Amino acid sequence: MSHRHLTSTNALAATIAPVIIMALLLQVPAAGQSSPTAAKAKASAKTWTPPRTPDGQPDLQGFWNNSTLTPLERPSELAGKQVLTEEEAAEYQKRLLEEADAPNPQANGLPLGLQVGRSLGASWFERGKLVESRRTSLIVDPPDGRVPSLTPAAQKLAAARSRERSLHPADGPEDRSLTERCLIWPSVGPPMMPTGYNSNYQIVQGPGYVMIFVEMIHDARLIPLDGRPHLPPGIRQWMGDSRGHWEGNTLVVDTTNFNSKTAFRGSSENLHLIERFTRTDADTIRYEFTVDDPATFTKPWTVEIPMRKTHGPIYEYACSEGNYSLADILKGARAEEKRAAEDSSKPGSK
């Protein structure tokens, strides 16, 4: 894992700072109260009245966290079981936490920080808990809790990508993942997925806009609400092109124009993503998204993730500064190539 640290300024922060400052001046915090269970949240959303911003919109503002142990897809061991009992959930959560911090079987007694592929233990992570409804997957549709099958064309593309990664794992930085290169993280999205840490968000509203500020590598989504059309098809962006509108108390965000590099779960650049933000009580936002990409998936699928109110502020997370692991990965690849060349030149090696 890269060594990353907090810093006060950098180029990206300077770019979005005017937007954040403007929006923060308009922020109206909401009072907190105890959260009901997620199962009751949908029912209470019909009767609970959210606070309003000065311009009359439902108030989603504040600091939110989407950490959870509940997996995106239902594990095969839980096939056919949509909801756990309280006892099953307690035992399953305990097992997940124990497995997450279990030492590498080949660690030879080394502490976690010195084990290959391991980090510094539980204190480094923000894993959260199972969702309060005790659902066995974040996917709510299809009912089996699994990502739908890829189309034949998408399967061929996935196989080609896998071969490319296998043949060229570290020829240059472009061969490494977007997260290792500090370009974009799943928590940024869209869709906004929980990650192992830094799963905090700040929502700020102003006339005609909603801003979602993401802790991980401090990205900011600025979503217009004025009904403007999407960008022309030839303009593709890392986070796509988002447009928002209100349906009752729910913020609906429609995003298109993704580039071909982000490829959420193997999606194409023609992914059409619909997100829905509904504040169900003072401490909870029900975040839902639907993935619609006929070129990749055999049918659309929908995910539901609770976002819980948390405390601010969000400090700047500097990903590139001190990211020595990317350079070390490339150095290691060159060392392996050199060793392989030396071994092949030895007598009797062929």
N, C-alpha and C positions, 0 to 999 in steps of 0.2 A: 504493500500500500504506500502511496506517495506520502511524503512528509509535507503537510500543509499547515499554514498558520494564519492567524488573523493579522490584518494590516489595515491601516487607516484609509488609504486611497489607492486607486489604480485607474487605468484608462476606462474600463467599463463602468465603474462606479461614477466617474466623472460624466459619462455620457447620460446615465439615467438619473443623476442627482437632481437636475432641475425638475424632472417629472415628479420624483418622489417628494421633493420639498413642497412643490405646488399642491400635490394631493394631500400631504400631511396637514397642511393648513386648513383643509376642508374636513378633516376627519372628526367624527363624532363618536366617541366610545360608547359602548353599551354596557349596562350593568350586568353582573354575573349572577347565576343561580344554579342550583343543583341540576345535573343532567339526568333525565330519565333513561331507561334502557332503550337501546336502538329499536327494539320491537314495539315499544310504545311511542317512539318518536314520530313515526309516520302518522299515527292517529292523532297525536297531540298537535302536529303541524297544522291540522285542519282547524283547531280551536285556538292555538297559541298565536298571538298577534305580534309580529316582529316590530321592533322600533323602526323609525323612519329617519332618513337623512333630511337635511334642510330642504332639498328639492323634492321630497316626497317619495323617494325610492325605498324599498325594503333595505334595512341596514345590515350589511354583511361584514362590516368593518371590524378590525381587530387582528389579533395574532392567533394563528391556528396551527395544529399539528396533526398529521395523518399517519403517524407511526402505528403499525399493527403487526401482530404475529400471524394473522389470518392470511393464508397464501392466496395468490391470484386464482389459481386453479385448484379444484378439489383433488386432494391426494387420492391415488388409486386405492389405498387402504380404507378410505372413507366413501368409496363409490356407492351411490344410492342413498347416502345419508346427508341430507341438506343441513340439519341442525343438530348440534350436540346437546346432551343433557348437561345440567350444571356440573355434575360429578365428572362426566366425560371431558368437559371443557377444561376443568381444573387440572385433570391428569394430563391431558394433551398439551396444555400450555406449559406445565412443569417439564414435560419431556422435551418439548421444542427448545426451551431455554437451556436445559442440560446438554442437549446435543449441539447447540450452537457454540457452547463454551468448552466442549470436550476437546482434549488435547489430540493432536495428530498422532495416529498410531505409530508413526515412524519418528516421533519427536525425540526419542532416547533421553527423556527426562528434561529436555530444554524447556525454559519458561516460554509462555505463549509468544512473547515479543520476538523470540529467536527461532520460532518454528516456521518452516517454509509454508506459505499460504495461510498463515494465521496472523492475527493482530494482537492487540493488547488485552483482550478479554472483555468481559461484560461492561466494564466501566467506560469503554470506548464507544459502545454502541447505544442506540436508542431504539430498542426493538418493539416497545409497546406491549400490548396485550391482544388477546383475541377480541374480535368485535363483540359488542355487548349482546347482539342477537344470537351469538354462538353459531353463526353460519360457518360452514366448513370451507367456503371459498368466497373471494370478493366478487367473482363473476356470479351474477344473479340470473342471467339469461345468455345461453340456453340453460335449462334446468339442471343439466348434468354438471354444471359448474366448470366446464372445460372450454378452452379456446376452440372454436370450430376448425375443422380440417382445412388445410391449405388447398387451393385449386391446383390442378396439374401443372400449370405454368409457374405458380408460386413455388411448388415443390422443386421444380427444376432450377429455379433461381436460387433457392435456399441451398441446394446441393452445390451449385457453382460457387456461391459465396463461401461455403464450408471448405471446398477444395482450395480456393484462393487463400483462405486463412491458414490452411495446413501447409501449403507450399511456400507461402510468403508471410510468415508470422511476424517478422521484424526486419524486413529489408530497409524500411525507413519509418519515420513516425506516422505516416499516413496509413500504415498497415495495422496500427494499434487501435484500440477502441476509442470512441468519442469521449468516454469518461476519463480514460487515461490521459488523453490529450487536452482535458479541461475545456472541451467545446460545449458539451451539453450533457445533462444528467437526466435519468428517468423522472426524478422529482420535479424537474422543470416542465417536461412534456411540451405541449399537451399530448396525451393525458398526463396528469400529475400523479405519479406512482410513489408509494412509500419506499424509502431507502433505509439503509442501516443506521444512518445518522443524519443530522441536519435536515430533518423533515418538517421544518417550520416555514410558515407563510404569513405574510401580512397583506390583508386586503384593505385597500383605500378607495373611496368613492368620491368623485367630483362630478359636477354637471356634465353629462354626456359621456362619461368614461368610468371604467372600473380598472384599477391597477392591482395586479397580484404580484407581490414582491416575494421572490423565492430565496430562502437562505442559501441553498446549495449553489455555489459559484455566482451568487447574487444576481441572477437574471430577473428581469421585470417584464411582465406581460401587460401591455397597455391595450385595453379592449374598448373600442368605440361603441356607443349605443345609439348613434344618430341615424341608423338605417342605411349608411353608405354601402355600396356594393363591394364585393371582394376585389382584390387586386387582379389584374389581367393574368390569364393562365401561364404566361411566360415568366412571371416573377415568382420564384420559389424561395422560401425562408426556412430557417432552422426550426422555428416554433410555429410555422405555418402562418396563415392570415386569419385572425379571429375577428368576429363581429358578434355583438351581444344584443339581447333584447330581453324584456321582462314578460313573463307569462304568470300573472298573479304575483305571488311572492317568490317566484323562482327566476333566477338569472339563467338564461339559456345562451350558451356561447357556441357559435357555429364556426368551425375552423377548417379551412382548405389550404391549398397552395403550399403543401409541405415539399421539402426537397427530398431527393432520393437517398440521402445519407442517414437520416434519423431512423427510418424503417422500424417503427414500433411493432414488435413481434413479427417482423418480416414484412410489414405493410409497404405498399407502393407509394409513390408521390401523389397518387390520386386518392389517398385516404381522406374520407369525410368524417370528421369527428364532431359529435354533439355532446357538450357538457351541460350539466344542470346543477346549480348551486341553490339549495333550499335551507334556510335557517329554521330548524325545527324547535329549538329552544335557545335560551341565552348562551348556552355553552356548546352547541352542536350545529354544524353545517352538514347536511347530507349531500355528498358530492357523488354524482353519477356521470358516467360517460358511455356513449354508444359508439362502437367502431363499425364503420360501414366502408368496406373496401372490396367490391366484387372481384377485382383482379387478384386479390390475395386470399380472402376467406370465402368459404362456401355459403356463409350467411352472416348477418350482423350479430354482434354480441355486446352485452351490457355489463358494466361493473358498478358496484356501489361501495364507497369508502367513507366512513365517518371522519370528519375533521373536528377535533376537539379544541376548545378555547384554551390558550396557554398565555404565558406572560412574555412581554417584550422587554427590551428591544431586541431586534435581530441584528447581530453584529456582522460586519462584512466578512465573507468567507473567501479568502484568496486561494485559488486553486493552482495557478501556474507558479506563483512565487514559491521557491523551495521544492518544486516538483522534480526532485532528482531521480525518482524511480524510472521515469520515461527514458532519460539518458542512460541509466544503468541497464535497462532492458535491452537497448540497442547495443551497448557495449558488450553485454553478455552474449548477444547473438553473434557479434563479430568474433568474440573469443571462441565460441563453439565452431564457427566456420573455419577459423584458423586451426583449431585442434583436429577437425575432420580432415582438412587438407594435409596436415602433417601426418596423420595416421594413414591416409591413403597413399602417401609417398614412401612409406616404409616397405622394405623388401618383404614379399610374401603377403602383402595386404590385399592383393587381388587374386 
